[in-house]
Amino acid sequence: MENSINNEETPMINSGFQNNMDNFKSTPRKATENGTSVSTTITKNTMKGIRKVLSFGGWDNKKPSSEAANGSRSPDEHVPLTRVSMGRSSMNSIRSFVKKSTEEKDKQETFTEEKQVCEEKDADTVSTKSPKAETEEESSLPKRGFKERISFRSKKTPARKELFKEPLEESPTEDLVIVSPTTPLSVMQINKLIYEEILEDAYSHLCLLKNELKSEDTGAGSEGYQMELEKKRKDVQLLYGSLQDKIKNIIIQSNHCPDEHLSIATKIIANEAEAEQENSFCLAGLQKWIDLWKSAILESAKKNIEEVYSTTKKNQTCLAVHLANLGMMIVSDLKHVKNDLRYKYPESLSVCEAYADGYHQATSLHLKDVIQPVINPLSELALTSVESCGAGVSPDSSGLKAETNQYTFEYNDLYAVLKWVIKDYVGEAVLGDPDLKPEVNPENMSSPLLDDDTLSKLKREYCDKLQVMMERNLENILKEELTYLEKKTKPEVFNNCYHSELKIDIIKMVNDYLVASKDISEDVETSVLGICCKKIKHFLKSFQNEFRNIRNVFKEDYSTLSMHMIAYINSFNDIKQTTERYKEQSLEMIEQLNKELEDMITNLKNILLDCFKTETKPYFDRLMTEGWLTNNDFEKIIDISECYTEHFRNVMPPYAEVIVNDVHLYAVKQYVAQIMIQSTSYKGTNHRQVARKICLESKELSRVFEEMGTTATWLNSAGTNIGEIIEAKGREEINKKIKQLYDNYPDVSQNHISAILYFRGLQCRKHQSAIQYFQELKRQQPGKDATRDHQLFHGISTPNHSQCFFVRYICK
């Protein structure tokens, strides 16, 4: 029996029976209705053969043939049947099998409404096909029934899927070729391939369908023909739309999707993009493929950025940390694109550039959303954010508010955004990373990360917040300093100078603000420098006003007060030297500030000199009196001066020399003035004792101030010259000493000479002779006057008694 079956299966290539079977498959119901009978009894082996043949033709979806599974025969290829006789029962079995297959197809997942419409349109298209198209099809292809196109397509076999799982070489897309079949599948079948991500087959058949549409769209034909053609065009558009959606999703999930899907998707993008450039047949209503690809990259970047932001909101981290994490994510993703992902794309696509631009656009959109409270402060979201953080929030606080998921945008947040946008993003921290070069270039971005108007708003807000914060900080510095003064604690000595924390706080604050602003941009640095100068000048006025009141705390403790004066002189001198470094940014602003600082230092020097005057005045007033020869008032002056010597050693240059010279001038001037203003007159032999005492005390003053470090050595001879006039004998010697005093101190006047002569107790005739000599001396040297820095007698008033004595003598 087996031999007979084998003999029967020998002539299976008979073409006549093949045509009958094709007709049978295309019109199974018609054969039954005509009552066609099969006289030959089919044995089990013959039935197995038929089933085996049908399995190769795609009839049995559950049991793919072993030959198709092994790849020796294509599952789409129909094996010709032998001419055999089949009984009615066997034919019914075949029909029931076909019916069962159709029902299984109908149980698949329902498509969208558009896909269901495609099914109906496809059925109409097949039934109303034009005679011209049918003639062309019959001449080239065997007849195929409508049900065969809908239902008789087998699933892709495991052997066929394995073809796409083979590992590719360095450039996976170089050898990828999409092979086009000769006959397109139905709309439903193509849609199913797209749904199952069998993109290679789906695209091949879709191209065939598109080519058919292109060949049929000649503009000729009846109205019904054109309607059917329009339905077919819509079907192709829907299929292309589904394919674009699927490919877009693959691009978005490119880091997680299988490599073969991505490679095929990118090949399709490249092919369609090339076709669009060639202006070939295009379908309306579809997005351009390059635009589709770039929009998918943008969506992928948005998704990744949102994941980073979600982590930020969850951890309640500050904006600076979020931007740092965002930059690291961008760099990591672009490195992956450069080192791995781009090799899955055809060379015709600029992958690195497209991904860099996509991440750039996504980052720009994200930043605009984050900084919404700044760029649009009147928006509902911004107002909600401000109200939620309006109470108890310091100007330098920052962070993400849980109530609104919006940043408060104080100084630190604004600094973080500006620095990241202007410097970090285009620098080595993000797009300028050396590992991304040369494929990624920040200069090639299509648009700036933030537009100029938005950046200007951020900069203005940054400067406003800084101004408020600096004003508050300076107020706190002043309060702390006044509290410290009230304790009457002596200042610390640092580097042999009296030291105040005031200068450290101000200098550090100014330096920090200027360094931070320099990290942003030069124009921001200039604006911040102007704010610093303005606020420091306001601080100086406040300090001066408050210090007038605090001086009363020290009462008679002039030594401690003078120490603090020296500490403040040093502090403001340091601030002045610090601001000198920023003259290049704004010369005018720095010069104005330095003038204010210089005035402040001058006021402090005057206060310091007042302390010395106040302590020494009682002792100076008792000099040249009747008890002067026996009391120790001059020793008290020397003790006070030596105490100040220790203080003046802790003054920073160049003000140490200036202060010592001023105090030296005051001391000598006060000593000389006592000779002029006291009404005491020493006659006889007492004037020699007085002269020697004046010379000794003058030398002692010179010694003390030389130890202080005075450079006003021109003052040392003043007391000695006056003492020598008092001690001199005879007119010639007196005139000689007067000339010596006039040579050393040209600002000495006739009244001063008269007062000195009165103090000596000189007789009237000698007094007159000396005055006449002095007048003649001044006439002989007209125009001689002391320089402004060497004026000792200027400002020393003389009493009326010496002038009246001279007038009375002249009248006689």
TORBA-170235 format. One record per residue (C-alpha): x, y, z; residue in three letters. Coordinates in steps of 0.001 Angstrom, whole numbers, padded with zeros to 6 digits, always signed. Layout:
XYZala;...
END
This chain:
+000000+000000+000000met;+002835+002382+000882glu;+004476+001620-002439asn;+001339+002466-004276ser;+001070+005734-002378ile;+004616+006566-003181asn;+003984+005802-006792asn;+000966+008050-006678glu;+002973+010879-005182glu;+005521+010768-007956thr;+003654+012928-010520pro;+002867+015708-007964met;+004155+018417-010207ile;+001256+018117-012577asn;+000343+021667-013415ser;-003311+020910-014161gly;-004014+019758-010667phe;-002083+022725-009270gln;-004446+025073-011068asn;-007425+023145-009749asn;-006042+023375-006223met;-005456+027107-006588asp;-009040+027467-007714asn;-010085+025291-004849phe;-008236+027402-002314lys;-009559+030613-003766ser;-013197+029453-004061thr;-013803+026551-001686pro;-017530+027230-001258arg;-018229+027226-005012lys;-016826+023769-005377ala;-019153+022497-002731thr;-022231+024203-004111glu;-021757+022673-007565asn;-021771+019285-005966gly;-018349+018279-007106thr;-017605+014751-005824ser;-014435+012969-005254val;-014543+009262-006261ser;-011174+008222-005022thr;-010867+007013-001469thr;-008104+008804+000452ile;-006039+006657+002717thr;-004403+007840+005912lys;-001070+008238+004247asn;-002596+010267+001438thr;-004361+012535+003974met;-001115+013044+005838lys;+000477+014043+002571gly;-002231+016567+001871ile;-001895+018003+005376arg;+001817+018125+004931lys;+001394+019992+001669val;-001118+022372+003198leu;+001213+023089+006112ser;+003796+024353+003607phe;+001184+026608+002068gly;+000377+028332+005342gly;-002921+026486+006001trp;-001857+024979+009316asp;-000680+027788+011603asn;-000365+025542+014607lys;+001933+022971+013024lys;+004571+024583+010804pro;+006386+022136+008573ser;+009773+020865+009627ser;+011243+021936+006314glu;+010051+025517+006815ala;+011335+025508+010347ala;+014722+024356+009155asn;+014844+027088+006570gly;+014987+024749+003576ser;+011675+025970+002263arg;+009998+029361+002653ser;+006807+029210+004691pro;+005188+031514+002154asp;+005847+029059-000716glu;+002944+026764-001649his;+003891+023173-002488val;+001984+021859-005528pro;-000501+019116-004774leu;-000673+015704-006475thr;-003580+014724-008592arg;-005474+012575-006115val;-009096+011746-005543ser;-010613+012998-002286met;-013898+011925-000737gly;-016598+014264+000512arg;-015705+013533+004118ser;-012097+014450+003494ser;-013139+017619+001695met;-015424+018540+004591asn;-012514+017998+006937ser;-010472+020417+004881ile;-013289+022950+004860arg;-013775+022636+008617ser;-010042+023101+009045phe;-010159+026260+006917val;-013145+027523+008865lys;-011393+026844+012142lys;-008335+028748+010960ser;-010534+031689+009970thr;-012198+031715+013388glu;-008823+031705+015105glu;-007823+034685+013050lys;-010996+036508+014093asp;-010189+035904+017783lys;-007018+037971+017626gln;-006792+041293+019522glu;-009077+043918+018096thr;-007452+046743+016222phe;-008291+050418+016471thr;-011278+051827+014626glu;-009022+052952+011815glu;-007687+049418+011366lys;-011190+047966+011291gln;-012082+050434+008563val;-009001+049241+006677cys;-010335+045671+006806glu;-013608+046691+005227glu;-011880+048842+002636lys;-009508+046019+001785asp;-012423+043691+001171ala;-014104+046272-001041asp;-010890+046909-002943thr;-010444+043222-003709val;-014043+042777-004881ser;-014148+045904-007037thr;-010755+045740-008581lys;-010590+047331-012021ser;-010488+045129-015102pro;-007163+046612-016096lys;-005594+045766-012807ala;-007054+042239-012855glu;-005658+041644-016318thr;-002200+042758-015267glu;-002341+040628-012132glu;-003577+037500-013952glu;-000825+037794-016481ser;+001936+037901-013848ser;+000623+036069-010777leu;-001599+033069-010041pro;-005074+033862-008853lys;-005450+034466-005082arg;-008691+034608-003199gly;-009729+037317-000755phe;-009747+034935+002211lys;-006306+033745+001319glu;-004955+037325+001600arg;-006743+037821+004882ile;-006331+034552+006702ser;-003897+032185+005048phe;-000690+033999+006096arg;+001291+031957+008536ser;+003079+033495+011467lys;+006775+034058+011208lys;+008442+030786+012083thr;+011155+030542+014701pro;+013663+029794+011996ala;+012840+033076+010259arg;+013096+035057+013493lys;+016483+033576+014170glu;+017735+035338+011044leu;+017466+038645+012904phe;+019142+037458+016108lys;+022506+036776+014574glu;+025198+039098+015979pro;+026315+041887+013667leu;+029749+043247+013081glu;+031115+046714+014025glu;+028668+048471+011722ser;+025396+046495+012037pro;+023563+048417+009358thr;+026145+048119+006592glu;+025003+044671+005407asp;+021333+045116+006271leu;+019282+044873+003080val;+015514+044867+003135ile;+014417+042274+000558val;+011146+043090-001115ser;+008668+040301-001938pro;+006820+040211-005214thr;+003238+040341-003924thr;+002023+042502-001036pro;+000060+041091+001857leu;-003318+042433+002828ser;-003772+045560+004919val;-004677+043533+008003met;-001698+041244+007576gln;+000716+044154+007180ile;-000813+045864+010181asn;-000342+042666+012199lys;+003319+042507+011195leu;+003762+046098+012374ile;+001994+045297+015639tyr;+004254+042272+016206glu;+007317+044428+015340glu;+008210+042271+012322ile;+009237+045478+010663leu;+011345+044102+007824glu;+008466+042121+006323asp;+005939+044818+007115ala;+008010+047484+005400tyr;+008667+045281+002359ser;+004988+044576+001790his;+004058+048157+002567leu;+006470+049324-000129cys;+004828+046919-002598leu;+001429+048241-001619leu;+002649+051782-002043lys;+004136+050943-005465asn;+000843+049398-006560glu;-000922+052557-005484leu;+001607+054651-007376lys;+001199+052594-010567ser;-002591+052654-010354glu;-002778+056388-009636asp;-002712+057499-013274thr;-005580+059958-012964gly;-007711+057914-015396ala;-010660+055673-014683gly;-014243+055921-013611ser;-015533+057722-010547glu;-015944+054414-008735gly;-012400+053471-009606tyr;-011099+056737-008218gln;-013088+056230-005007met;-011591+052802-004533glu;-008160+054243-005262leu;-008702+056903-002589glu;-009689+054206-000094lys;-006526+052320-000897lys;-004476+055512-000449arg;-005988+056035+002981lys;-005182+052439+003880asp;-001550+052967+002930val;-001479+056228+004898gln;-002835+054484+007975leu;-000288+051706+007656leu;+002553+054190+007263tyr;+001214+056077+010293gly;+001243+052865+012331ser;+004760+052109+011117leu;+005914+055608+012080gln;+004379+055264+015539asp;+006100+051923+016047lys;+009473+053203+014826ile;+009153+056343+016947lys;+008522+054202+020002asn;+011581+052086+019149ile;+013753+055205+018895ile;+012448+056496+022210ile;+013201+053140+023835gln;+016452+052705+021907ser;+018439+051987+025069asn;+016147+049084+025945his;+014827+047678+022662cys;+016457+044732+020811pro;+019324+045676+018519asp;+017713+044128+015437glu;+014571+046221+015836his;+016600+049421+016127leu;+018780+048533+013153ser;+015794+047802+010916ile;+013973+050929+012132ala;+016948+053151+011364thr;+017322+051543+007925lys;+013685+052299+007184ile;+014199+055919+008323ile;+017223+056277+006060ala;+015409+054753+003049asn;+012325+056924+003477glu;+014389+060045+004098ala;+016285+059401+000868glu;+013003+058893-000980ala;+011684+062196+000374glu;+014790+063988-000851gln;+014300+062506-004309glu;+010734+063934-004378asn;+009299+060526-005124ser;+005684+059490-004560phe;+004716+060815-001091cys;+001616+060334+000982leu;-000160+063335+002442ala;-000718+063737+006161gly;+002461+061927+007228leu;+005330+063419+009204gln;+008648+063583+007418lys;+010846+060738+008504trp;+013839+062843+009561ile;+011495+065044+011570asp;+009917+061932+013033leu;+013342+060631+014036trp;+014373+063916+015633lys;+011061+064253+017457ser;+011543+060735+018837ala;+015015+061711+020075ile;+013498+064815+021689leu;+010836+062722+023420glu;+013493+060309+024667ser;+015558+063182+026046ala;+012505+064687+027754lys;+011738+061357+029342lys;+015262+060957+030708asn;+015333+064533+032020ile;+011988+064041+033728glu;+013376+060983+035487glu;+016225+063075+036877val;+013806+065801+037970tyr;+011546+063243+039640ser;+014497+062085+041723thr;+015223+065704+042632thr;+011652+066296+043786lys;+011683+063064+045746lys;+014924+063907+047573asn;+014108+067637+047980gln;+017585+068584+046757thr;+018653+072104+045836cys;+018692+073378+042282leu;+022495+073309+042050ala;+022509+069561+042780val;+019719+068962+040273his;+021600+070793+037520leu;+024783+068883+038323ala;+022902+065576+038068asn;+021238+066738+034870leu;+024616+067564+033322gly;+026035+064158+034253met;+023020+062418+032727met;+023369+064345+029465ile;+027073+063544+029223val;+026464+059864+030003ser;+023711+059522+027374asp;+025698+061328+024676leu;+028741+059166+025392lys;+026528+056101+024911his;+025310+057523+021595val;+028851+058223+020421lys;+030423+054941+021552asn;+027608+052493+020824asp;+024280+053706+019484leu;+025533+055509+016397arg;+026940+052245+014954tyr;+023371+050910+014708lys;+022460+053730+012321tyr;+023269+054110+008628pro;+026153+056448+007927glu;+023822+058834+006112ser;+022282+059951+009435leu;+024207+062400+011674ser;+023397+060548+014852val;+025611+062341+017398cys;+024609+065763+016144glu;+020903+064861+016189ala;+021025+063478+019726tyr;+023041+066454+020989ala;+020496+068853+019493asp;+017613+066798+020882gly;+019014+066864+024399tyr;+019762+070560+023950his;+016137+071336+023059gln;+014791+069147+025867ala;+017082+070819+028400thr;+015998+074243+027206ser;+012325+073363+027651leu;+013017+071887+031084his;+014884+074984+032273leu;+012136+077313+031068lys;+009666+075272+033067asp;+011869+075308+036180val;+012548+079062+036108ile;+008925+079973+035402gln;+008600+081925+038714pro;+011385+084249+037513val;+010559+084790+033855ile;+006812+085039+034510asn;+006384+086236+038116pro;+002683+087051+037610leu;+001771+083515+036649ser;-000497+081551+038965glu;+002213+079002+039677leu;+004776+081682+040509ala;+002391+083534+042831leu;+001586+080312+044639thr;+005292+079640+045090ser;+005928+083139+046453val;+003031+082962+048895glu;+004146+079596+050211ser;+007644+080842+050993cys;+006865+084458+051877gly;+007324+084127+055632ala;+010455+083103+057435gly;+012620+082575+054355val;+016013+084239+054241ser;+017193+085823+050966pro;+019996+083311+050599asp;+017884+080254+051320ser;+017155+077844+048512ser;+015548+074524+047890gly;+012514+072767+046435leu;+009240+073559+048154lys;+007162+070436+048782ala;+003878+072339+048497glu;+004451+073555+044930thr;+007397+071494+043633asn;+008873+074860+042638gln;+012165+076422+043693tyr;+012055+079616+045750thr;+014708+081171+043514phe;+016740+083058+046031glu;+020355+084066+045495tyr;+021858+080567+045483asn;+019298+079179+043024asp;+019728+082094+040620leu;+023503+081771+040810tyr;+023286+078034+040108ala;+021077+078532+037032val;+023123+081392+035554leu;+026469+079688+036086lys;+025215+076349+034712trp;+023607+077917+031635val;+026380+080393+030760ile;+029541+078513+031776lys;+029037+074867+032803asp;+026672+073727+030040tyr;+028907+074815+027169val;+032072+074010+029118gly;+033751+070734+029939glu;+031093+069896+032516ala;+028492+069044+029837val;+028650+069574+026058leu;+032319+070545+026068gly;+033351+067264+027653asp;+036580+066068+025943pro;+035123+062563+025519asp;+032314+063950+023332leu;+034584+065775+020910lys;+034596+066225+017958pro;+031155+064757+017303glu;+029461+067104+019794val;+030244+070795+019492asn;+028384+073368+021670pro;+028800+075981+018948glu;+026736+073896+016512asn;+023549+074006+018572met;+020555+075309+016641ser;+019560+077836+019323ser;+020826+079136+022687pro;+019823+077251+025797leu;+017974+080329+027081leu;+017167+083382+025007asp;+018691+086788+025781asp;+015513+088183+027288asp;+015224+085303+029753thr;+018889+085590+030700leu;+018483+089326+031284ser;+015577+088687+033643lys;+017606+086106+035536leu;+020571+088485+035839lys;+018409+091345+037095arg;+016756+089093+039639glu;+020167+087808+040701tyr;+021478+091352+041291cys;+018341+092344+043187asp;+018597+089336+045498lys;+022305+089978+046030leu;+021659+093624+046917gln;+019057+092698+049532val;+021253+089972+050984met;+024353+092199+051129met;+022444+094992+052856glu;+021191+092557+055458arg;+024675+091103+055985asn;+026202+094553+056502leu;+023520+095403+059054glu;+024354+092223+060960asn;+028087+093042+060827ile;+027441+096497+062289leu;+025254+095105+065077lys;+027860+092531+066029glu;+030607+095173+066066glu;+028635+097535+068286leu;+027878+094670+070656thr;+031567+093861+070783tyr;+032455+097500+071566leu;+029986+097630+074416glu;+031936+094896+076154lys;+034998+097212+076134lys;+037179+094260+075199thr;+040588+095081+073807lys;+041038+094191+070125pro;+043192+091269+069090glu;+046639+091677+067548val;+047206+089948+064233phe;+050482+090310+062315asn;+051581+093044+064757asn;+048446+095077+063992cys;+045252+095637+065882tyr;+042640+093497+064251his;+038862+093750+063798ser;+036519+091030+062567glu;+034657+093737+060706leu;+037174+093834+057872lys;+037265+090039+057532ile;+033493+089822+057194asp;+033242+092660+054669ile;+036239+091626+052546ile;+035165+087994+052453lys;+031610+088914+051519met;+032724+091262+048723val;+035271+088777+047375asn;+032753+085933+047398asp;+030144+087939+045537tyr;+032603+089233+042940leu;+034201+085818+042358val;+030767+084237+041981ala;+029627+086917+039557ser;+032820+086517+037543lys;+031941+082839+037123asp;+028738+083961+035411ile;+029771+086787+033068ser;+031650+090074+032936glu;+028525+092218+032815asp;+027174+090552+035951val;+030532+091099+037668glu;+030418+094824+036839thr;+026866+095105+038165ser;+027773+093301+041386val;+030835+095532+041848leu;+028594+098595+041634gly;+026243+097099+044223ile;+029156+096358+046579cys;+030500+099918+046309cys;+027066+101394+046923lys;+026360+099248+049963lys;+029796+099765+051529ile;+029408+103549+051271lys;+026046+103279+052991his;+027632+101089+055661phe;+030344+103700+056342leu;+027732+106361+057048lys;+025798+104050+059341ser;+028973+103047+061158phe;+029994+106657+061708gln;+026567+107621+063074asn;+026420+104659+065432glu;+029964+105150+066631phe;+029294+108665+067876arg;+026881+107154+070371asn;+029065+104239+071344ile;+032013+106489+072303arg;+030189+107431+075482asn;+030527+103844+076659val;+034286+104230+077065phe;+034026+107457+079093lys;+037574+108044+080349glu;+039048+104782+079017asp;+040774+106574+076152tyr;+043486+103962+075828ser;+040999+101150+074928thr;+039077+103484+072669leu;+042236+104462+070822ser;+043093+100793+070340met;+039726+100231+068630his;+040268+103330+066515met;+043535+101879+065302ile;+041826+098528+064598ala;+039185+100263+062453tyr;+041824+102318+060643ile;+043581+099063+059766asn;+040300+097439+058723ser;+039180+100182+056384phe;+042684+100413+054965asn;+042477+096694+054114asp;+039080+097189+052496ile;+040531+100052+050470lys;+043444+097920+049279gln;+041030+095108+048375thr;+038871+097346+046204thr;+041972+098671+044407glu;+042181+095332+042598arg;+038904+095981+040806tyr;+039830+099298+039209lys;+040003+097652+035791glu;+036310+096744+035970gln;+035130+100222+036975ser;+037688+102913+037754leu;+035115+105587+038580glu;+033179+103468+041093met;+036348+102354+042875ile;+037722+105879+043113glu;+034469+107113+044630gln;+034484+104294+047171leu;+038145+104874+048046asn;+037411+108555+048656lys;+034681+107555+051109glu;+037044+105109+052804leu;+039775+107747+053023glu;+037357+110184+054643asp;+036388+107494+057124met;+040032+106803+057990ile;+040639+110548+058431thr;+037721+110738+060863asn;+039108+107805+062819leu;+042550+109483+062952lys;+040923+112622+064309asn;+039141+110588+066976ile;+042459+108953+067859leu;+044155+112349+068087leu;+041291+113599+070228asp;+041925+110736+072635cys;+045568+111835+072970phe;+044559+115479+073333lys;+041954+114708+075939thr;+044383+112719+078053glu;+047295+115186+077818thr;+045456+118548+077874lys;+045239+118917+081668pro;+048989+118446+081963tyr;+049850+120754+079066phe;+047695+123495+080609asp;+049805+123466+083799arg;+053105+123893+081970leu;+054881+127264+082069met;+053012+128257+085187thr;+054391+129224+088579glu;+054460+125595+089770gly;+055824+124232+086535trp;+059449+124213+087689leu;+058641+121883+090559thr;+055637+119723+089477asn;+055731+116508+087396asn;+053106+117365+084793asp;+055561+116961+081940phe;+056403+113436+083171glu;+052694+112599+082922lys;+052705+113791+079321ile;+055717+111584+078590ile;+054027+108561+080195asp;+050870+109022+078139ile;+052952+109483+074980ser;+054903+106292+075671glu;+051609+104422+076181cys;+050428+105615+072784tyr;+053769+104592+071340thr;+052795+100957+072014glu;+049452+101530+070307his;+050926+103255+067279phe;+053231+100320+066645arg;+050095+098323+065784asn;+048987+100697+063015val;+049351+099438+059446met;+051460+101468+057035pro;+051167+104039+055595pro;+048890+105427+058314tyr;+051262+104620+061181ala;+053695+107305+060055glu;+050929+109814+059395val;+049332+109322+062806ile;+052639+109533+064692val;+053609+112723+062833asn;+050241+114286+063632asp;+050536+113456+067317val;+054143+114680+067348his;+053122+117999+065802leu;+050313+118404+068299tyr;+052575+117706+071277ala;+055289+120164+070190val;+052730+122765+069244lys;+050979+122473+072581gln;+054270+122738+074439tyr;+055288+125894+072499val;+051818+127381+072856ala;+052112+127304+076655gln;+055043+129712+076405ile;+052909+132060+074317met;+049653+131991+076244ile;+050758+131833+079867gln;+050991+135183+081653ser;+054109+134128+083520thr;+057277+136188+083025ser;+060641+135024+084326tyr;+063117+137798+085047lys;+066624+137865+086384gly;+068482+134653+086812thr;+065333+132494+086720asn;+065126+132754+082946his;+068308+130655+082594arg;+066825+127853+084712gln;+063618+128049+082675val;+065593+127941+079414ala;+067503+124811+080471arg;+064269+123085+081521lys;+062620+123928+078199ile;+065602+122531+076271cys;+065630+119308+078338leu;+061903+118734+077993glu;+062057+119417+074241ser;+064761+116790+073832lys;+062696+114331+075873glu;+059682+114889+073595leu;+061902+114325+070555ser;+063170+111063+072027arg;+059670+109705+072720val;+058380+110468+069252phe;+061488+109113+067587glu;+060692+105847+069350glu;+057172+106073+067959met;+058655+106283+064480gly;+058081+109921+063626thr;+059540+111340+060458thr;+058766+114968+061447ala;+062298+115617+062690thr;+061932+119295+061750trp;+059960+119709+065006leu;+062837+118638+067243asn;+064573+122025+067266ser;+061536+124166+068114ala;+061802+123974+071900gly;+065567+124221+071806thr;+065489+127397+069653asn;+062995+129037+072020ile;+065012+128003+075067gly;+068144+129494+073536glu;+066341+132829+072938ile;+065243+132835+076586ile;+068749+132025+077791glu;+070614+134414+075443ala;+072470+137474+076777lys;+072802+140769+074995gly;+071088+142070+071907arg;+073377+140435+069371glu;+072975+136959+070844glu;+069207+137420+071160ile;+069000+138584+067526asn;+071097+135627+066417lys;+068795+133126+068156lys;+065716+134880+066736ile;+067171+134547+063221lys;+067831+130853+063857gln;+064207+130337+064960leu;+062906+132235+061926tyr;+065098+130173+059567asp;+063744+126904+060984asn;+060109+128043+061331tyr;+059266+130818+058811pro;+055631+130904+059981asp;+056650+132469+063307val;+055151+135950+063621ser;+056076+139192+065374gln;+053496+138473+068079asn;+055061+135090+068737his;+058533+136685+069105ile;+057057+139318+071400ser;+055407+136622+073556ala;+058699+134717+073859ile;+060497+137917+074878leu;+057760+138679+077420tyr;+058111+135153+078877phe;+061877+135833+079263arg;+061149+139070+081074gly;+063295+141117+078702leu;+063588+144808+079380gln;+061669+147175+077164cys;+064591+148604+075245arg;+066027+145162+074432lys;+062500+143965+073660his;+062023+146818+071196gln;+065414+146235+069618ser;+064657+142525+069098ala;+061292+143286+067537ile;+062802+145814+065169gln;+065479+143317+064177tyr;+062795+140703+063431phe;+060863+143158+061292gln;+063995+143999+059344glu;+064723+140288+058960leu;+061366+139663+057367lys;+061825+142610+055003arg;+065174+141213+053890gln;+063619+137846+053000gln;+060272+138710+051387pro;+058038+135820+050357gly;+059711+133352+052675lys;+057058+131252+054301asp;+056800+127783+055723ala;+055362+125022+053591thr;+051989+123670+054501arg;+053574+120570+056025asp;+056041+122551+058135his;+053849+125047+059955gln;+054379+125060+063711leu;+053364+128523+064887phe;+050396+128806+062539his;+047262+128707+064642gly;+048973+129493+067967ile;+047275+132547+069405ser;+049076+135113+071573thr;+047557+136864+074573pro;+046815+140574+074647asn;+049231+141283+077440his;+052309+140837+075258ser;+050844+143047+072515gln;+049809+145723+075020cys;+053245+145673+076590phe;+054814+146431+073197phe;+052275+149142+072378val;+052714+150867+075701arg;+056448+150895+075206tyr;+056198+152402+071700ile;+053812+155140+072872cys;+056250+156261+075507lys;
END
